[in-house]
Amino acid sequence: MSVVTKLVLASNSPRRRQLLTDLGLNYEIRLREVDETYPSHLHRGEVAEYLAAHKAATYAPDLAPHEVVLTADTIVCLEDDVLNKPADEAEAKQMLTRLQGRAHDVFTGVCLLTGDGQRTVFSDQTRVHFRALSPAEIEFYVRNFSPLDKAGAYGAQDWVGMVGVTRLEGSYFNVMGLPVHRVWEELAKLGVVSV
């Protein structure tokens, strides 16, 4: 097994970038288009893990032996429905209308793939409780913020998260898009991080 000395983040998410930066990690960003469809038989948390692993596999041929690529995918589940990124503002409003006044689950799947083929896939789950939101509040959020690049049409770190999320069961950072506590543990096992 090669010594891993370089972390590659395969994500365009500014939130994931910020979380890795806040951890004090040095990393390189590599991006490519990846099909994000998944088999319909997968159940909730399996979807996030499948998508993270699928993304990582597309980077495998280009990884040097000393590199590890980190891919992730976050999904929002309301009961058994997976709410991905909304296609437009109308769908964002529909999603938020469904989520308000209820609890839902956020799953983030992560894959770490080394240049010599060592693969670690895991996910984390957070239960998010939303208070009831008025149609005016939903309209304000969708009009003034950027919900189209977020699963479930919201960011916990955004205005709607500040005024709407009443309780979390699990990691806040997982809802932002990366379960950093688990990522740190797994990167430490690979020798990428230490204190």
Salt bridges, closest charged atoms under 4 A:
GLU28 OE1 - LYS6 NZ 2.59
GLU28 OE2 - ARG30 NE 2.55
GLU36 OE2 - LYS55 NZ 3.71
ASP62 OD2 - ARG32 NH2 2.73
GLU67 OE2 - LYS6 NZ 3.68
GLU67 OE2 - ARG30 NH2 2.42
ASP73 OD1 - LYS55 NZ 2.89
GLU79 OE2 - ARG102 NH2 2.75
ASP80 OD1 - HIS43 NE2 3.81
ASP81 OD2 - ARG98 NH2 2.67
ASP105 OD2 - ARG44 NH2 2.66
ASP105 OD2 - ARG127 NH1 2.90
ASP124 OD2 - HIS181 NE2 3.80
GLU137 OE2 - ARG131 NH2 2.70
GLU139 OE1 - LYS93 NZ 2.74
GLU139 OE2 - ARG143 NE 3.62
ASP149 OD2 - ARG15 NH2 3.63
ASP149 OD1 - LYS150 NZ 3.03
ASP158 OD2 - LYS150 NZ 3.54
GLU169 OE2 - HIS129 NE2 2.56
GLU169 OE2 - ARG167 NH1 3.05
GLU186 OE2 - ARG182 NH2 3.70
GLU186 OE2 - LYS189 NZ 3.26
